[in-house]
Amino acid sequence: MVTKQPRWAPDPETYAARKIATSDSYREVPDRDAQIRDTGVWWTEVDTDRIRPSDAEVAWRRFRASLPELVWHAARLEGNGFTLPEVRTLLAGITVGGRSAEDELQVLALSEAYGALRDLVGYGRFHIDKSTSDRLNRILARHESADAGRFRGEGTLRRSGSELLRTRFAALQERLAETDDPRLQALIYFCSAARTRFYAGANERTALLMMTGILISNGFDAITIPHVRRLELDHALDTLFETDDATELMAFLIDCAVSEG
């Protein structure tokens, strides 16, 4: 359930043909064309050093302990009305009255997806690959899309555009493999996946979990996006969708991490 319909990326058939936004910043980013080619977005320098490292085991344990809060914030960002106590009650296996079935299913799907991510990281099986992303999306979007867990064009409505999305994902993987800073890897992944819209549904939630996996696998705490900052997130996403510029969104995510810490 989403309260605000975002201006998502174009369909994959027209992705490569979209008009590139121009601004004064273009001349300030020598790598801009390569950034867009590899990820679909571009960015100027952001201060990832503000996100302080932890220990991988400590980060994983803190992640496990904060799962109800992470589920609640992620649900609230989608317009879900569950309160944190209600989320805790539902995750304890007790039905909460007065809430829609859709909201309940969304919370349960988020909880299961976060649990799957917890296990993947805990057993050292989290990877930045399509299989992992598909698995998480399959859980998150299973009540929302018949094609959950499959890139657009791979499912019931098969289209040649799915090959463009697979190519884009492969280019994103290569870019991340060349990026030494895992914090920047996580930010690039979130912005690229949110902009590209690999799936028919739950794109931002899937991108958020993949970003979380990258961070905690490398000894950084998960970034919590508080639901009270929804308007800031929407503004940064609007900028991303309109201009392909991910700088504002990256800076916002860094600020969320710092504020949480």
N, C-alpha and C positions, 0 to 999 in steps of 0.2 A: 504494500500500500504506500503510495507516494503522494504527498500533498502538493508537490510542485513538479510539473512536467519539464524536465530539462531539455535543452536543445542539444540532442546527441549528435554524434558524428554522422556523416552521410552514410548511405548504404555502401557496402564494400565495392559494388560495381563502379561507383562514382568517386570512391575515396581518392584515388590518385589524381583525379581531374579537378579536385576542389581548388578554389582560388586561395593562394597563399596570402595571408594578411601581411601588409607592409607597414612599417613604422620606423622611427629613428633608431629603435633598438636593433633593427636588422643589421646595421653597419657596425654595431658594437659587439656582435657575436660572430666571430670568424667561422665557428663550427656550426652555425645555424642550419645550413642546408643539410649537413650530415646528420644533425640531430633529428630533423624532420624526416629525412630519408629512413633513418633507423627506427624511430620511435613514434613518428606522427606528431610530435610536439617539440617545442624548443624552449630553452631556458637560459637565463643569465646566471652568474655565480650566486650560490646561496651558501650560507654559513652552516654547514653540517656539523662543525665542531661544537656547536651549541648542544647537540645531542650527545650526552656523555656516555662513554662505554660502561658496561657492567661486566659481570661474569656470565657466560652462557648458561650455566646451571642456575645461577641466581635469577637471571632474566626469565628463564623458563618457569621457575617456581613462582615468581611474581605473576607471570602470565596466568598460570593455573589458578592462583588465588584470586585473581581479578576477573575471572570468566563471567560471573553474573553481571558485573558492571559493564564489561565490554559488550556483552549481548544486549544489555538495556540501552546503552548509548547508540549502538548500531541500529537497533529497532526504532528508537525515537527519531533518529535522523531520517527514517523512512516514513515518519508520521504515525508510527505505532503508539497507541495510547497507554500501553502497559506501564505501570510505575515500577520502580526498582523492587519494592517489597513484593509486588505481584509477580515479577519475573522470578524472584527467588522462590516464591511459593510454587509457581508452575514448574520450575526446574526440579523442585523436590517431589514432583509427581502429583501435586494437588491441583485440581481444576479451579480456575479463578472465574467467578461469576461476573456478569455484566460486561464482558469483553467479546468482541466479534470472533468468530471462528477463524477468519483470515488473520487477525492480529495474533491469535494464539499459535496458529501454524507457523507464522513468520518467526515468532520467538523460539519455538521449538526447533525450527530449521537452523536458525542462527546458533543455537546452543549445540546442536549436533555438528555443525560445520566447525565451530570453534573447538569442539572436542576432537574432531578428526585432525585438525591442525595441531592441537596439543600432542596427539599421539605421533603424528608425522615428525614433528620436531624432536619429541622425546626419544624416539627410536632412530633418529638420524636419517629419516627417510624423506625429509622435505627437500624438494628440488624446484628450481625455477624452470618448470617445463609445462607443456600443455596438459600432460596427464594429471599433474597435481591441480592445476587450475580447473580443468574439467571436473575433477572429482569434487572440489569444493563447490563449484557452481551447480553441479548435479544435486547436491544437498540443499543449497540455498534456494534454488529456483524451482524445485520439483513440484511445488504447489502453484506455481505461477506460469510455467511454460512447459509445453509438451516436448520442447527440444532442450530441456535443462541438461547441462553438461556437454553440449555440442555447440561449436561455433555456428554463427548465423550462416545458413546455407548448407550445413552438414546434416540437418535433421529432416523433418517432414517436408519442408519446402526447400528442396535441394537446388542450389544455384551455383554458378561458376564463381561467384564472388567469394565463396568460402576459401578458395585457393589464395586469394589476395590476403585474407585474414591470417591464414597459416603462414604465408610469406612474411607478413608484418610481424607476427609473433616470433618467427625465427630470427628476423633482423633485430628485434628487441632483445632476444636472448644473447645474440652476439655483442650487442652494445653493452649489455650488463656485464658480460664476461670480460670486457675490456675496461670496466669501471672498477677501480681498486677499492673505493670507499663503499662499504655495504649500506651506509646510510643514504648515500646518493643513489645506489642501486634501488633501494626501496622506494624512494621518492619518484625516480624515473618510472619505475614499474607502475605505481599507482596512477600517475598522471597519464601515462601512455595507455594503460588498459581502460581507464575511465573515458578517455577521449576516443579511443578506437571502437569501443563497444563490441567486444568479441562475441557476446552472447545476446540472446533475445531478452533476457531479464537478469536482474541481480548483478549487474556489472560493477557498480561501485562497491557493493558488499564483497564480491569476489576479489576485486582489486585490493580492498582493505585487508582481507585475510592473507592474501599473498604478500602484501607489504609487511604485515605483522610477522609472517613466517621468515622473511628475509632478515628482519631486524633481530628477532629473538634467537635465530640460528647463529647469528654473529655476535651475540653478547650485548645486544641493545634492547631496552624495554620496548614493549608494544606502544604505539602511539594511539592514545585515546582521543577521539574527536568528540568533545562534549556536545550534547544536543543543544545546549544553550548557545552554542556558536554556529548554529545552523545557517543563519543569514550570512555570516562571513564565509562559510563553506560554499553556499550558493553563489555568492558574488565571485569567489575565486573560480568556481566551475564555469560560471557564465563567461568569464574572461578566457578560460581555457577553450571552451567550445567556439567562441567567436573569433579568436585570434591564434589559437594553437600555442599561445604563450603559457607555459606551466610555472613560471617564476612565482607568481602570486600564490598559487596553490602550494607549491613547495615551501615557501616561506610560512604560510599558514600552518602546514603540518609540523614544521619545525617548532613553531611557537606553541602548538598544542603539546608537543613532547616536552618542551622546556617548562611550560606552565604546569604540566602534570607532575614533573619531577620536583 
